[in-house]
Amino acid sequence: MQQLYDTTAPKKPTNLSVNSDLLQRTRNMNINLSATLEKALINELSKAEAERWAKDNKKAIKAYNEFIEEHGCFGDEFRSF
């Protein structure tokens, strides 16, 4: 399976604009901002990639489902459940 992103790439400083109260409260709770942002970005990237994959493969998925509906699934005759 292909990696979502290069986990060995170097870190890069970035400027962001964040709600000042939210920023202060997270700092008061010793929440690691960089780690939290990375987790959120990984989650969003993962969802976006999954949506893109489903869109790119929509025709093949539809054709497969139609084939299974018409012919059944391989090995159906051997199932006991």
TORKOL-4160 file (C-alpha; in steps of 0.2 Angstrom, whole numbers, padded with zeros to 4 digits, m for minus):
81
<pt num="1" X="0000" Y="0000" Z="0000"/>
<pt num="2" X="0007" Y="0017" Z="m0005"/>
<pt num="3" X="0010" Y="0029" Z="0009"/>
<pt num="4" X="m0001" Y="0044" Z="0011"/>
<pt num="5" X="0014" Y="0056" Z="0012"/>
<pt num="6" X="0033" Y="0055" Z="0015"/>
<pt num="7" X="0035" Y="0053" Z="0034"/>
<pt num="8" X="0054" Y="0056" Z="0033"/>
<pt num="9" X="0052" Y="0073" Z="0025"/>
<pt num="10" X="0060" Y="0087" Z="0035"/>
<pt num="11" X="0049" Y="0099" Z="0046"/>
<pt num="12" X="0045" Y="0116" Z="0039"/>
<pt num="13" X="0041" Y="0131" Z="0049"/>
<pt num="14" X="0024" Y="0138" Z="0044"/>
<pt num="15" X="0014" Y="0154" Z="0049"/>
<pt num="16" X="m0004" Y="0151" Z="0053"/>
<pt num="17" X="m0018" Y="0162" Z="0059"/>
<pt num="18" X="m0028" Y="0154" Z="0074"/>
<pt num="19" X="m0041" Y="0161" Z="0085"/>
<pt num="20" X="m0032" Y="0169" Z="0100"/>
<pt num="21" X="m0042" Y="0162" Z="0114"/>
<pt num="22" X="m0041" Y="0144" Z="0106"/>
<pt num="23" X="m0022" Y="0146" Z="0105"/>
<pt num="24" X="m0020" Y="0152" Z="0123"/>
<pt num="25" X="m0031" Y="0139" Z="0130"/>
<pt num="26" X="m0022" Y="0125" Z="0121"/>
<pt num="27" X="m0005" Y="0132" Z="0126"/>
<pt num="28" X="m0012" Y="0133" Z="0144"/>
<pt num="29" X="m0016" Y="0114" Z="0143"/>
<pt num="30" X="0001" Y="0110" Z="0136"/>
<pt num="31" X="m0006" Y="0104" Z="0119"/>
<pt num="32" X="0007" Y="0101" Z="0106"/>
<pt num="33" X="0001" Y="0112" Z="0092"/>
<pt num="34" X="0012" Y="0105" Z="0078"/>
<pt num="35" X="0008" Y="0087" Z="0083"/>
<pt num="36" X="m0011" Y="0091" Z="0084"/>
<pt num="37" X="m0010" Y="0100" Z="0067"/>
<pt num="38" X="m0001" Y="0086" Z="0059"/>
<pt num="39" X="m0014" Y="0073" Z="0065"/>
<pt num="40" X="m0028" Y="0084" Z="0059"/>
<pt num="41" X="m0020" Y="0086" Z="0042"/>
<pt num="42" X="m0017" Y="0067" Z="0040"/>
<pt num="43" X="m0035" Y="0064" Z="0044"/>
<pt num="44" X="m0041" Y="0077" Z="0031"/>
<pt num="45" X="m0029" Y="0071" Z="0018"/>
<pt num="46" X="m0034" Y="0053" Z="0021"/>
<pt num="47" X="m0052" Y="0057" Z="0018"/>
<pt num="48" X="m0049" Y="0067" Z="0003"/>
<pt num="49" X="m0038" Y="0053" Z="m0005"/>
<pt num="50" X="m0052" Y="0041" Z="m0001"/>
<pt num="51" X="m0065" Y="0052" Z="m0009"/>
<pt num="52" X="m0054" Y="0054" Z="m0024"/>
<pt num="53" X="m0051" Y="0035" Z="m0026"/>
<pt num="54" X="m0069" Y="0032" Z="m0025"/>
<pt num="55" X="m0073" Y="0045" Z="m0038"/>
<pt num="56" X="m0059" Y="0038" Z="m0050"/>
<pt num="57" X="m0065" Y="0020" Z="m0048"/>
<pt num="58" X="m0083" Y="0023" Z="m0048"/>
<pt num="59" X="m0086" Y="0015" Z="m0065"/>
<pt num="60" X="m0076" Y="m0001" Z="m0060"/>
<pt num="61" X="m0085" Y="m0002" Z="m0044"/>
<pt num="62" X="m0102" Y="m0001" Z="m0052"/>
<pt num="63" X="m0097" Y="m0014" Z="m0065"/>
<pt num="64" X="m0091" Y="m0026" Z="m0052"/>
<pt num="65" X="m0107" Y="m0024" Z="m0042"/>
<pt num="66" X="m0117" Y="m0027" Z="m0057"/>
<pt num="67" X="m0107" Y="m0042" Z="m0061"/>
<pt num="68" X="m0109" Y="m0049" Z="m0044"/>
<pt num="69" X="m0128" Y="m0046" Z="m0044"/>
<pt num="70" X="m0130" Y="m0055" Z="m0060"/>
<pt num="71" X="m0118" Y="m0070" Z="m0058"/>
<pt num="72" X="m0115" Y="m0070" Z="m0039"/>
<pt num="73" X="m0099" Y="m0070" Z="m0029"/>
<pt num="74" X="m0085" Y="m0083" Z="m0033"/>
<pt num="75" X="m0087" Y="m0098" Z="m0021"/>
<pt num="76" X="m0105" Y="m0094" Z="m0016"/>
<pt num="77" X="m0109" Y="m0113" Z="m0019"/>
<pt num="78" X="m0096" Y="m0118" Z="m0006"/>
<pt num="79" X="m0102" Y="m0107" Z="0008"/>
<pt num="80" X="m0111" Y="m0115" Z="0022"/>
<pt num="81" X="m0117" Y="m0098" Z="0031"/>
